[in-house]
Amino acid sequence: MTRLVRIRGVEIGAGRPIAIQSMTKTDTRDVRSTVSQILELRDAGCDVVRLAVVDMEAAEAIKKIRGAVGDTPLVADIHFDYRLALESVRNGVDKLRINPGNIGDRYRVKQVADAAKERGVPIRIGVNGGSLEKGLLEKYGGATAAALAESALNQAEELSLCGFDDTVVSMKSSDVFVTIEACRLFDQKNTGIPQHIGVTEAGMPTASVVKSAICMYELLRAGIGDTLRVSITGDPVEEVVAAKALLQTIADLNPRAAARGAGVELIACPSCGRCRVDLVSLAKKIERRTAGLKTEKHIKVAVMGCAVNGPGEARAADVGIAAGDGKALLFKHGSPQYQVPEAELADVLLREIASLL
């Protein structure tokens, strides 16, 4: 079992529920836009939000952002300039994501480690296939799984030599199977260091969800992974929605996934020529408005478009609709309740979901 790491009010490792992470796509120096996106991510169910800190202005902006987002845990993503890490810690960040290999010599790394230790700020060592050390690339002939794992081990040791062990590691490649193998190799070393898992540069939503699902399924069923991110080119809220769906799907394989599998699971038909309501818009609205609901229950909601599979799926859900021509029959706990006009479907479904919380 990995050791416990605290990121403000979120605990990871040591058997705790798997935490969902995402990253803002805004310019961190734009405080208003960044705060707005953080709050949107939090409302969608994101546990930890990472920010790109590209210069001192961005590091200074963290102070205002911190004051505007309550207790939402914030991670500063730092590369190259150790002073940005020091300023981010001073301004209230809850975790650092660095690559000690590109921060500089041990004197600089130790300054970061000492500042983080003093404030109780953990550090994630982020190793990516696109930014491996030259020596490891030469040793292994490329960004192999073994190279990624060795880099993470070396950098964890570097921080340990600086007197810092409140660490998390991530080893990510755009290649799903290299990522899986790197995480397995690191896990076999029994360091006790929690792992943040995910596929980097995973691409557009469809490709990203496929790659992430394969990677995380393999790792989580093996008990590897304490936090995760589904990296999507686009709206970061979609990353959170995808992560929650993934954890709900594999809840039976991993008790820590089951702990995050609570909430609304949406079952929706793909729609076809038989459908006589705008099912796609309805499903999207329900998905968005239920993403961040706080509940310890697992509530299954069915949004079905016609009489073929609709009634059966709706009966099997906690609440659901089977649509007809401009209207739908609402089911609750297996029993038909009443008909609802298309214009009222979203509001009625959300009200019925709320009654189950």
C-alpha positions as CSV (number, residue, x, y, z in Angstrom):
1,M,0.0,0.0,0.0
2,T,1.2,3.5,-0.8
3,R,1.7,6.1,2.0
4,L,-0.7,8.9,2.8
5,V,-0.3,12.3,1.1
6,R,-2.5,15.3,1.9
7,I,-3.3,18.0,-0.7
8,R,-5.1,20.5,1.4
9,G,-8.4,18.7,2.4
10,V,-7.9,15.8,-0.1
11,E,-6.1,12.7,1.0
12,I,-4.5,10.3,-1.5
13,G,-2.7,7.0,-1.1
14,A,-3.0,4.6,1.9
15,G,-6.2,3.1,0.5
16,R,-8.0,6.4,0.2
17,P,-10.6,6.9,-2.6
18,I,-9.0,7.7,-6.0
19,A,-8.9,11.4,-6.5
20,I,-9.9,13.0,-9.8
21,Q,-7.6,15.7,-11.2
22,S,-7.8,18.2,-14.1
23,M,-5.9,21.2,-15.3
24,T,-7.1,24.7,-16.2
25,K,-6.8,25.7,-19.9
26,T,-6.8,29.4,-19.1
27,D,-3.8,31.7,-18.8
28,T,-3.2,31.7,-15.0
29,R,-2.3,35.4,-15.2
30,D,-6.0,36.0,-16.1
31,V,-7.3,35.6,-12.6
32,R,-11.0,36.0,-13.4
33,S,-11.1,33.4,-16.2
34,T,-8.9,31.0,-14.2
35,V,-11.1,31.3,-11.1
36,S,-14.2,30.7,-13.2
37,Q,-12.8,27.5,-14.7
38,I,-11.6,26.2,-11.3
39,L,-15.1,26.7,-9.9
40,E,-16.6,25.0,-12.9
41,L,-14.2,22.0,-12.5
42,R,-15.0,21.8,-8.7
43,D,-18.7,21.8,-9.4
44,A,-18.3,19.0,-11.9
45,G,-16.6,16.8,-9.2
46,C,-12.9,17.6,-9.7
47,D,-10.9,17.0,-6.5
48,V,-7.6,18.7,-7.4
49,V,-7.0,21.4,-10.0
50,R,-3.6,22.1,-11.6
51,L,-2.5,25.5,-12.9
52,A,0.3,26.3,-15.4
53,V,2.8,28.7,-13.8
54,V,4.8,30.0,-16.7
55,D,6.3,33.2,-15.1
56,M,6.4,35.2,-12.0
57,E,3.2,37.0,-12.8
58,A,1.4,33.7,-12.9
59,A,3.0,32.7,-9.6
60,E,1.8,35.9,-8.0
61,A,-1.7,35.4,-9.4
62,I,-2.0,32.3,-7.3
63,K,-2.5,34.5,-4.2
64,K,-5.7,36.0,-5.6
65,I,-6.9,32.7,-7.1
66,R,-6.4,31.0,-3.8
67,G,-8.5,33.5,-2.0
68,A,-11.3,33.1,-4.6
69,V,-11.7,29.4,-4.8
70,G,-12.2,28.4,-1.1
71,D,-10.7,25.0,-0.2
72,T,-10.3,23.7,-3.7
73,P,-6.8,22.1,-3.7
74,L,-4.5,23.8,-6.2
75,V,-1.3,22.4,-7.8
76,A,1.3,24.7,-9.4
77,D,2.8,23.2,-12.5
78,I,6.5,24.4,-12.6
79,H,9.2,23.9,-15.2
80,F,12.8,25.2,-15.4
81,D,12.6,28.1,-12.9
82,Y,12.8,27.0,-9.3
83,R,11.9,30.6,-8.2
84,L,8.4,30.1,-9.6
85,A,8.0,27.1,-7.2
86,L,9.1,29.2,-4.3
87,E,6.7,32.0,-5.1
88,S,3.8,29.6,-5.7
89,V,4.4,28.1,-2.2
90,R,4.5,31.5,-0.6
91,N,1.2,32.4,-2.3
92,G,-0.8,29.4,-1.0
93,V,-0.5,26.6,-3.5
94,D,-1.3,23.2,-2.1
95,K,1.0,21.0,-4.2
96,L,3.8,21.4,-6.6
97,R,4.3,19.5,-9.9
98,I,7.9,19.7,-10.9
99,N,10.5,17.7,-12.7
100,P,13.7,18.0,-10.5
101,G,15.7,17.2,-13.6
102,N,14.9,20.5,-15.2
103,I,14.8,22.6,-12.1
104,G,18.6,22.8,-11.8
105,D,21.3,21.6,-9.5
106,R,20.7,20.1,-6.0
107,Y,21.0,23.5,-4.3
108,R,18.0,24.8,-6.2
109,V,16.0,21.6,-5.8
110,K,16.7,21.7,-2.0
111,Q,15.4,25.2,-1.8
112,V,12.1,24.1,-3.3
113,A,12.0,21.0,-1.1
114,D,12.7,23.0,2.0
115,A,10.0,25.6,1.2
116,A,7.5,22.8,0.4
117,K,8.3,20.9,3.6
118,E,7.9,24.0,5.8
119,R,4.4,24.7,4.4
120,G,3.3,21.0,4.2
121,V,3.1,21.1,0.5
122,P,3.6,17.8,-1.3
123,I,5.5,17.5,-4.6
124,R,4.5,15.4,-7.6
125,I,7.4,14.3,-9.7
126,G,6.1,14.4,-13.3
127,V,8.0,12.3,-15.8
128,N,6.9,12.5,-19.4
129,G,8.0,10.6,-22.4
130,G,8.6,13.9,-24.3
131,S,11.0,15.4,-21.7
132,L,13.2,12.6,-20.5
133,E,16.8,13.2,-19.5
134,K,19.3,12.8,-22.4
135,G,21.3,10.2,-20.5
136,L,18.3,7.9,-20.0
137,L,17.2,8.3,-23.7
138,E,20.7,7.2,-24.7
139,K,20.8,4.4,-22.2
140,Y,17.5,2.9,-23.3
141,G,17.4,4.0,-26.9
142,G,14.3,6.1,-26.4
143,A,11.5,6.9,-24.1
144,T,10.8,3.4,-23.0
145,A,8.9,2.2,-19.9
146,A,12.1,1.3,-18.1
147,A,13.5,4.8,-18.9
148,L,10.4,6.5,-17.4
149,A,10.4,4.3,-14.3
150,E,14.1,4.9,-13.7
151,S,13.7,8.6,-14.1
152,A,11.0,8.7,-11.5
153,L,13.0,6.6,-9.1
154,N,16.1,8.8,-9.6
155,Q,14.2,12.0,-9.0
156,A,12.4,10.7,-6.0
157,E,15.8,9.8,-4.6
158,E,17.0,13.3,-5.4
159,L,14.2,14.8,-3.3
160,S,14.8,12.2,-0.5
161,L,18.5,13.3,-0.4
162,C,17.2,16.8,0.1
163,G,15.2,15.6,3.1
164,F,11.9,15.5,1.4
165,D,9.7,12.4,1.1
166,D,6.1,13.8,0.8
167,T,6.1,12.9,-2.9
168,V,3.8,11.6,-5.6
169,V,5.0,10.4,-9.0
170,S,3.6,10.2,-12.4
171,M,5.0,8.5,-15.5
172,K,3.2,9.3,-18.7
173,S,3.6,8.7,-22.3
174,S,1.3,9.2,-25.3
175,D,1.8,5.4,-25.8
176,V,-0.8,3.6,-23.6
177,F,1.2,0.5,-23.2
178,V,4.5,2.2,-22.4
179,T,2.6,4.1,-19.7
180,I,1.1,1.0,-18.2
181,E,4.5,-0.8,-18.1
182,A,6.3,2.2,-16.6
183,C,3.7,2.4,-13.8
184,R,4.0,-1.4,-13.2
185,L,7.8,-1.2,-13.1
186,F,7.7,1.6,-10.5
187,D,5.1,-0.2,-8.4
188,Q,7.3,-3.3,-8.3
189,K,10.0,-1.2,-6.5
190,N,7.7,-1.0,-3.4
191,T,8.7,2.6,-2.6
192,G,5.3,3.4,-1.0
193,I,5.1,6.6,-3.2
194,P,1.5,7.2,-4.5
195,Q,1.1,7.3,-8.2
196,H,-0.9,9.8,-10.3
197,I,-1.9,7.9,-13.5
198,G,-3.0,9.0,-17.0
199,V,-2.0,9.1,-20.6
200,T,-0.3,12.3,-21.7
201,E,-1.1,14.1,-25.0
202,A,-4.1,11.7,-25.3
203,G,-5.7,13.8,-28.0
204,M,-9.3,14.7,-28.8
205,P,-12.2,13.5,-26.7
206,T,-12.9,10.2,-28.4
207,A,-9.3,9.1,-28.7
208,S,-8.5,10.3,-25.2
209,V,-11.3,8.4,-23.5
210,V,-10.4,5.2,-25.4
211,K,-6.7,5.5,-24.5
212,S,-7.4,6.5,-20.9
213,A,-9.9,3.8,-20.3
214,I,-7.5,1.1,-21.5
215,C,-4.6,2.5,-19.4
216,M,-6.6,3.1,-16.2
217,Y,-8.5,-0.2,-16.4
218,E,-5.2,-2.2,-16.5
219,L,-3.6,-0.2,-13.8
220,L,-6.5,0.2,-11.4
221,R,-7.5,-3.5,-11.5
222,A,-3.8,-4.2,-10.5
223,G,-4.2,-1.8,-7.6
224,I,-2.0,0.8,-9.1
225,G,-3.0,4.5,-9.0
226,D,-4.1,6.9,-6.3
227,T,-5.1,9.9,-8.4
228,L,-5.9,10.2,-12.1
229,R,-6.5,12.6,-15.0
230,V,-8.2,11.9,-18.3
231,S,-6.3,14.4,-20.5
232,I,-8.5,15.8,-23.2
233,T,-7.7,18.4,-25.9
234,G,-10.6,20.7,-25.2
235,D,-13.0,21.6,-22.3
236,P,-11.4,20.4,-19.0
237,V,-14.8,19.7,-17.5
238,E,-15.1,16.8,-20.0
239,E,-12.0,15.3,-18.4
240,V,-13.9,15.2,-15.0
241,V,-17.0,13.8,-16.6
242,A,-15.0,11.1,-18.3
243,A,-13.0,10.2,-15.2
244,K,-16.2,9.8,-13.1
245,A,-17.7,7.6,-15.8
246,L,-14.6,5.5,-15.9
247,L,-14.5,5.0,-12.1
248,Q,-18.2,4.1,-12.1
249,T,-17.6,1.5,-14.8
250,I,-14.8,-0.3,-13.0
251,A,-16.2,0.1,-9.5
252,D,-16.5,-3.7,-9.1
253,L,-12.8,-4.1,-9.8
254,N,-11.4,-1.6,-7.3
255,P,-12.9,-0.6,-3.9
256,R,-11.2,2.8,-4.1
257,A,-12.9,3.3,-7.5
258,A,-16.2,2.3,-6.0
259,A,-15.8,4.9,-3.4
260,R,-15.7,7.5,-6.2
261,G,-18.3,5.7,-8.2
262,A,-21.1,7.3,-6.2
263,G,-23.2,9.9,-8.1
264,V,-25.3,9.7,-11.2
265,E,-24.5,7.1,-13.9
266,L,-26.2,8.1,-17.1
267,I,-27.5,5.4,-19.5
268,A,-28.5,6.9,-22.8
269,C,-29.3,5.3,-26.2
270,P,-27.3,6.5,-29.2
271,S,-30.4,7.8,-30.9
272,C,-31.6,6.8,-34.4
273,G,-34.4,7.4,-36.9
274,R,-37.0,6.1,-34.5
275,C,-36.3,8.9,-32.0
276,R,-38.9,11.7,-31.9
277,V,-37.4,13.9,-29.2
278,D,-34.0,15.8,-29.1
279,L,-32.4,13.1,-27.0
280,V,-28.8,14.2,-27.5
281,S,-29.4,17.6,-26.1
282,L,-31.4,16.1,-23.2
283,A,-28.7,13.7,-22.3
284,K,-26.0,16.3,-22.5
285,K,-28.0,18.6,-20.2
286,I,-28.6,15.9,-17.6
287,E,-24.9,14.8,-17.7
288,R,-23.7,18.4,-17.2
289,R,-26.1,19.3,-14.4
290,T,-25.6,16.1,-12.4
291,A,-21.8,15.8,-12.8
292,G,-21.0,17.4,-9.5
293,L,-23.9,16.2,-7.3
294,K,-22.7,15.3,-3.9
295,T,-24.1,11.9,-2.7
296,E,-22.8,8.6,-1.4
297,K,-25.4,6.8,-3.5
298,H,-25.0,5.3,-7.0
299,I,-28.0,6.6,-8.9
300,K,-28.7,5.1,-12.4
301,V,-30.5,7.3,-14.8
302,A,-31.8,6.1,-18.2
303,V,-32.5,8.5,-21.1
304,M,-34.0,6.4,-23.8
305,G,-35.3,7.4,-27.2
306,C,-38.0,4.9,-28.3
307,A,-40.1,2.0,-27.4
308,V,-37.7,-0.8,-28.5
309,N,-35.2,-0.8,-25.6
310,G,-36.5,2.3,-23.8
311,P,-39.0,0.8,-21.4
312,G,-36.7,-2.1,-20.4
313,E,-33.7,0.2,-19.7
314,A,-35.9,2.8,-17.9
315,R,-37.4,0.1,-15.7
316,A,-33.9,-1.2,-14.7
317,A,-32.8,2.3,-13.7
318,D,-33.5,4.2,-10.5
319,V,-35.2,6.8,-12.7
320,G,-35.6,7.0,-16.4
321,I,-37.6,8.0,-19.4
322,A,-38.7,6.1,-22.5
323,A,-39.5,8.7,-25.2
324,G,-42.3,8.7,-27.7
325,D,-43.4,11.4,-30.2
326,G,-42.7,14.7,-28.4
327,K,-43.1,13.2,-24.9
328,A,-41.9,10.5,-22.7
329,L,-43.0,8.1,-20.0
330,L,-41.2,8.5,-16.8
331,F,-40.2,5.4,-14.7
332,K,-39.0,5.3,-11.1
333,H,-37.6,2.2,-9.4
334,G,-39.0,0.0,-12.2
335,S,-42.6,1.4,-12.2
336,P,-44.1,3.7,-14.8
337,Q,-45.2,7.0,-13.3
338,Y,-46.6,9.6,-15.7
339,Q,-46.1,11.2,-19.1
340,V,-43.9,14.3,-19.6
341,P,-43.9,16.7,-22.5
342,E,-40.5,17.0,-24.3
343,A,-40.1,20.6,-23.1
344,E,-40.3,19.6,-19.5
345,L,-38.2,16.4,-19.6
346,A,-34.9,17.9,-18.3
347,D,-36.5,19.7,-15.4
348,V,-38.7,16.7,-14.4
349,L,-35.7,14.3,-14.6
350,L,-33.5,16.6,-12.5
351,R,-36.2,17.0,-9.9
352,E,-36.7,13.2,-9.7
353,I,-33.0,12.7,-9.4
354,A,-32.8,15.2,-6.6
355,S,-35.5,13.3,-4.7
356,L,-33.2,10.3,-4.7
357,L,-30.1,12.0,-3.2
